[in-house]
Amino acid sequence: MDVAKEMLKNNVLEGTTIFVEEQTKGRGRSGKSWLCPKGKGLLLTIILKPAILPKKSYLLIGFTVVAIARTIRDMFKLPVEIDWPNDLVINKKKLGGIIVETQNETRKSINYIVGIGINVNLKKQELPRQVDKPTTSLSIEKETFIDRNRLARALLQNLDSWYLILKDGRYEYIIEKWQEFCLNIGRKITIHKNNKEYSGNLLGISNNGELVLLLDNGRKKTFKVEHAIVENHGVQ
């Protein structure tokens, strides 16, 4: 993402996509590192300039993770799900994730940098260890070598299609599909926010991109993407 930030200083075109071969400084929302050895992952950064204010940046997370999930399901018939808001998991094991940052914000325009990382051909001994859940890769799940170029082409096509949906203002449709792929809908989770814990059943994702939780005391409470860390209780 550092390269993308430098390119934005020179008024780079929207849609510019940067591929890298290895991840040495990756990080997640909670600050944990995410590493990927050379030639084993699909690692890319995309520069986008939609007419969307930062308070709606959750839509970029939504359309991106839906496009990735749709691509993997279509290509590999794997049960990939979204661990809200931005992790991709298969059978409760992390496959990858995304991160969205705003850059060069002015009154006239806002630039967004979308970083995507997917474990593709990592062997079990190469999987990252410094993360908060078990990890996996596409090659492990499919028990075969994966063509990264073919995957990249399919993913870019899906990202382009879903970005057009975003630009058309079909926000509720994006939320609907985000929720459709969301892990643990209807199950018990715990959310950590401001050093407090909130436990309850996950009802879904609101039209504002927030998690809607039915608390143990019977009240409903919503949680914004940037304010909460989710702890899953596992599939019963």
C-alpha angles and dihedrals in degrees: 000000000000090000091052091051090054092048091053089063087068097051095255118196122265113260094034106154126200121197122197130190100218140022117223102152104032119145140184134220092274093049096256116143123250115199131183127184121236116288095001104096143045103244122172144152124209127197113217132180107190122163091252127125119232091252087067095045088113086079090066089053090047100050092042098052091043091052091050094046091048091050094051094045092049096045102038106018089231122152096242116172136183118248097206126287110003115343124105115214138180117199090344092307119118115246099173145303148210138241129201124203132178119227138182094007114191136160090264103041146010123205121208128199115205116196120196128190125180127174104231115160102007117138120223093262091052097054117117114261103189095079135101098245140031114284137215142174136226092249091053092050094045095035091226142085114276124219102232094193092055090048092049093052093050092046094050091050091052093045090052092051094048093045089057088053088053093048090049088061096245091145097148091054090054090050090048092055092041088056092045090061095038117125120232100016104166093014134108117269138162122226122203115209129162092346091307130111125222119189127191147103118307108238098180145268120310124224086260091061093253127137112247113213128188100214123219088252091059098255124122119232132180127214127201121227094246096046106053143058116202124220113196119213093207133252114298 
